[in-house]
Structures are given as C-alpha cells and as structure tokens.
Amino acid sequence: MQLTIELYDTVTVFQLAGQLDAHASQELHRAAQQSIADGSARLVFNLAALNYTSSAGLRVLLGATQAARQKNGDVCLAAVQSEVAKVFALSGLDALLKIYPDTQTAVASFIDQSK
C-alpha cells in the first residue's frame, strides 16, 4: 500500500493506493492514530486507488472512526471503488461511515459543519 497524507484546512486526507492488507493496516493505524493524537480528528480516507482491503483494514477504519468521534471528529470515505465497496457492504461498515464520491466533497462536508 502507498500512503500519502495531506492537510486541507482542518481535515486530514489519507490517500491510499494498492492493497490494504494486514501489514499495511499497521502503517495506516499508526498514521491515523497520530493524526488524532495531534488534534486532527477530521479524517478523510480517499480510496480511489485502493483495490483491496482485508478485515484488518476494516478494523483500522472502524478504530479510527471510534477514536475520531471521541475527539469530536469523524471519518469519511471518498471515491470507494466497487470491489472495496462490496467489502464495506458485506461487513456493514458502509452503514457506519459517510461515503462521498470524491475527496473535495468529503472535505467540504467537514468545512460546512464548521460554519
């Protein structure tokens, strides 16, 4: 998995590419938890280039969501590809997370909440 992290206003965007397997999940977990610990609890995970996630990846996203919400933040997903979307649907995670068509819309949802 390739991971790029960018900050847009008060929102941290994680760009994921490749496969989110058990090994890669550890890296993502550390990055997300560090962002939350640093005070940025509004997280967007852009999955446009992610073609696979394991159950470990789902656990990381769920854990990040719980941690962010404890800090009055939240997690949004952006540009989820069809194969990964199927995994979210089968696990029920799609009912717990807000999913947007692209990063800009997901980031804007947080900015709009601030106003």
Secondary structure by P-SEA (a helix, b strand, c coil): cbbbbbbcccbbbbbbcccccaaaaaaaaaaaaaaaaacccbbbbbccccccccaaaaaaaaaaaaaaaaaccbbbbccccaaaaaaaaaacccccccccccaaaaaaaaaaaac
